[in-house]
């Protein structure tokens, strides 16, 4: 699990469906794209059926989209994972520096 991806200590896939953004402004990114994750295999199978309009599957009233994360973006994400600990450490250092600089500004709490 990506650190910080969950809420209240729960993994992102611990809820019914969770959407993840891999936009370039995120700690982990692929420039663009994202993912939908879930912990229930039946729910995942149903959603995949809806997205890709698989034959013989009853998708009911659920609409689906096919917004793929392409292979180049995926490869970039895999390469980015090799350096994720350094990225997180650098962001933490920047955060600490700004908190130090802003420590005496009225109305800003650490």
Kinemage of the C-alpha trace (Angstrom):
@kinemage 1
@onewidth
@group {chain A} dominant
@subgroup {mainchain}
@vectorlist {calphas} color= white
{ca unk a 1} P 0.000 0.000 0.000
{ca unk a 2} L 1.212 3.483 -0.753
{ca unk a 3} L 1.867 5.363 2.451
{ca unk a 4} L -0.867 7.882 3.105
{ca unk a 5} L -3.259 6.256 0.628
{ca unk a 6} L -5.633 5.134 3.351
{ca unk a 7} L -7.891 6.988 5.702
{ca unk a 8} L -7.903 6.641 9.494
{ca unk a 9} L -5.314 3.857 9.348
{ca unk a 10} L -7.279 1.773 6.848
{ca unk a 11} L -5.775 0.783 3.491
{ca unk a 12} L -7.272 2.486 0.443
{ca unk a 13} L -8.836 -0.772 -0.742
{ca unk a 14} L -10.496 -1.353 2.636
{ca unk a 15} L -13.555 0.606 1.554
{ca unk a 16} L -16.065 -0.290 -1.173
{ca unk a 17} L -14.284 1.536 -3.990
{ca unk a 18} L -11.401 3.995 -3.796
{ca unk a 19} L -10.071 6.232 -6.539
{ca unk a 20} L -6.362 7.012 -6.629
{ca unk a 21} L -4.851 9.918 -8.543
{ca unk a 22} L -1.401 9.583 -10.094
{ca unk a 23} L -1.244 13.235 -11.234
{ca unk a 24} L 2.196 14.847 -11.415
{ca unk a 25} L 1.560 16.871 -8.241
{ca unk a 26} L 1.233 13.736 -6.088
{ca unk a 27} L 4.038 12.074 -4.115
{ca unk a 28} L 3.707 8.984 -6.310
{ca unk a 29} L 2.845 9.888 -9.867
{ca unk a 30} L 2.826 8.719 -13.448
{ca unk a 31} L 2.358 12.278 -14.831
{ca unk a 32} L -1.364 11.564 -15.364
{ca unk a 33} L -3.775 8.725 -14.743
{ca unk a 34} L -5.147 6.940 -11.755
{ca unk a 35} L -6.728 3.748 -10.529
{ca unk a 36} L -9.832 2.424 -8.836
{ca unk a 37} L -9.230 -0.204 -6.145
{ca unk a 38} L -11.510 -2.304 -3.994
{ca unk a 39} L -11.145 -5.194 -1.578
{ca unk a 40} L -14.188 -7.204 -2.733
{ca unk a 41} L -13.354 -9.471 -5.723
{ca unk a 42} L -17.019 -9.723 -6.740
{ca unk a 43} L -17.362 -5.937 -6.767
{ca unk a 44} L -14.128 -5.602 -8.746
{ca unk a 45} L -15.283 -8.192 -11.280
{ca unk a 46} L -18.614 -6.397 -11.671
{ca unk a 47} L -16.913 -3.025 -12.201
{ca unk a 48} L -14.482 -4.471 -14.745
{ca unk a 49} L -17.415 -5.973 -16.620
{ca unk a 50} L -19.076 -2.569 -16.707
{ca unk a 51} L -15.928 -0.784 -17.844
{ca unk a 52} L -15.033 -3.121 -20.642
{ca unk a 53} L -18.540 -4.309 -21.569
{ca unk a 54} L -17.563 -7.957 -21.271
{ca unk a 55} L -20.019 -10.235 -23.087
{ca unk a 56} L -22.330 -12.416 -21.030
{ca unk a 57} L -22.080 -10.195 -17.969
{ca unk a 58} L -25.095 -8.438 -16.505
{ca unk a 59} L -23.915 -4.932 -15.704
{ca unk a 60} L -27.311 -3.603 -14.693
{ca unk a 61} L -27.635 0.166 -14.636
{ca unk a 62} L -23.961 0.821 -13.925
{ca unk a 63} L -22.242 3.024 -16.454
{ca unk a 64} L -18.599 2.395 -17.177
{ca unk a 65} L -15.670 4.220 -18.638
{ca unk a 66} L -12.426 3.013 -20.065
{ca unk a 67} L -9.913 5.655 -18.997
{ca unk a 68} L -6.696 3.691 -19.200
{ca unk a 69} L -3.388 4.431 -17.623
{ca unk a 70} L -1.215 3.820 -20.671
{ca unk a 71} L 1.908 1.675 -20.784
{ca unk a 72} L 4.357 4.594 -20.897
{ca unk a 73} L 2.778 6.206 -17.839
{ca unk a 74} L 2.728 2.849 -16.055
{ca unk a 75} L 6.415 2.279 -16.810
{ca unk a 76} L 7.230 5.744 -15.477
{ca unk a 77} L 5.331 4.930 -12.288
{ca unk a 78} L 7.287 1.698 -11.822
{ca unk a 79} L 10.566 3.597 -12.217
{ca unk a 80} L 9.332 6.273 -9.820
{ca unk a 81} L 8.649 3.629 -7.161
{ca unk a 82} L 12.376 2.864 -7.035
{ca unk a 83} L 12.936 6.364 -5.619
{ca unk a 84} L 9.768 6.863 -3.571
{ca unk a 85} L 11.546 6.787 -0.197
{ca unk a 86} L 13.888 9.601 -1.296
{ca unk a 87} L 10.932 11.605 -2.654
{ca unk a 88} L 9.055 11.243 0.637
{ca unk a 89} L 12.135 12.198 2.664
{ca unk a 90} L 12.720 15.299 0.494
{ca unk a 91} L 9.094 16.387 0.887
{ca unk a 92} L 9.298 15.871 4.653
{ca unk a 93} L 12.435 18.039 4.789
{ca unk a 94} L 10.671 20.812 2.835
{ca unk a 95} L 7.656 20.540 5.136
{ca unk a 96} L 9.860 20.808 8.233
{ca unk a 97} L 11.692 23.818 6.805
{ca unk a 98} L 8.470 25.699 6.038
{ca unk a 99} L 7.027 24.867 9.457
{ca unk a 100} L 10.201 26.269 11.026
{ca unk a 101} L 10.061 29.459 8.942
{ca unk a 102} L 6.377 29.991 9.677
{ca unk a 103} L 6.478 29.060 13.377
{ca unk a 104} L 5.980 32.646 14.607
{ca unk a 105} L 3.312 33.700 12.094
{ca unk a 106} L 0.061 34.414 13.899
{ca unk a 107} L -2.818 32.199 12.761
{ca unk a 108} L -0.636 29.367 11.446
{ca unk a 109} L -0.469 26.218 13.516
{ca unk a 110} L 2.037 23.435 13.006
